[in-house]
Amino acid sequence: MSRPAVSAFDATVIGIEDLSPAFRRVTFGGPGLENFGINGHPRDLRLKLVIPPGEATEPRFDLIGFLAEQSAAGVPWYQAWLQVDESERGCMRTYTVREWRDDVRELVVDMVLHTDADGHSGPAAGWAETAQIGHRLHIIGPTRDHDGVYGGIEFDPGDADQILIAGDETAVPAIASIFESLSGRDVRGKAVIEVPTAADVLDLALPEGFEIEWLPRGDAGFGEKLEPAVRAAVRAESRVLAEVGAGAVELEDVDIDSEILWDVPAQLTQAAQSSSSETERTARPFYAWIAGEAGPVKRLRRYLVQEVGVDRKQVAFMGYWRQGKAEG
């Protein structure tokens, strides 16, 4: 009998490492992760961390048992989650897998220590700042040995041999994992990454044929350095301009203050599919993956698709977060 694609798991903190002022690495383990996992490399796999309410160091609510009961009754896990009062269930935040060590059943998540102008952190960053070995939380993610599609993975370049990757600090863990997934592939490309300060530049292992440009933001606004760097990277690649071939298309507007900007090939509408190139996907040389604060991502989406004419089937735009707006 196939397991469900997504389940809840009990995870125990077994390691904490400060990578930089903005990045804290938390390693989870314990018997609760026995049935967590995927078949293959995680790439930019998303999962949910369920932060215990208040300052609790472990869950107050049996989410695993509750979701199992609801699933048996035919209720999807997220709808079931919303039935529980937040004071009991805690809050949920989305992160990407930095590394999954299948042989020892350990999950590595690199967390950004966000603070606002007043020095206040969100619930997940606040949890990360005070987390200690032995603290526990629930994780909602892929179930080991599931027979079908997991979902939660967007990086899918096909046979493209020229790749552009761009993002802010929230995308760095996914980008690092993507780099590892490209090891041994005959590709070339560039990554453009905006981070809070020069101290947040990490030593990432690059695939052969890749270069990386780090952009410490300092006092600049989100995306203020990322956007021109991405435009320059595209202009520098004459083959991109010559061969993307889809032709400029008019994009539907996305109100990033009221909805999530998530424009990825797997979710394209029929109208968007028909606006893409008829060129076989395997014959398209260029692929782009862009994630981070929704404002810059939206503007880069318009630039690449509407101005440059990149085929929408060969690009993923993801608003990982929106300044001033909590995930919910």
Buried (B, 14 or more C-beta within 10 A) or exposed (E): EEBEBBBBBBBBBBEBEEBBEBBBBBBBBBEBBEBBBBEEBBBBBBBBBBBBBEEBBEBEBEBBEBBBEBBEEEBEBEEBBEEBEEEEBBBBBBBBBBBBEEEEBBBBBBBBBBBEEEEEBBBBBBBBEEBEEEBBBBBBBBBBEBEEEBEBBBBBBBBBBBBBBBBBBBBBBBBBBBBBBBEEBEBBBBBBBBBBEEEBBBEBEBBEBBEBBBBBBEEEEBBBBBBEBBBEBBEEBEEBBEBBBBEEBEBEEBEBEEEBBBBBBEEBEEEBEEBBBEBEBEEBBBBBBBBBBBBBBBBBBBBBBEEBBBBBBBBBBBBBBBEEEEBE
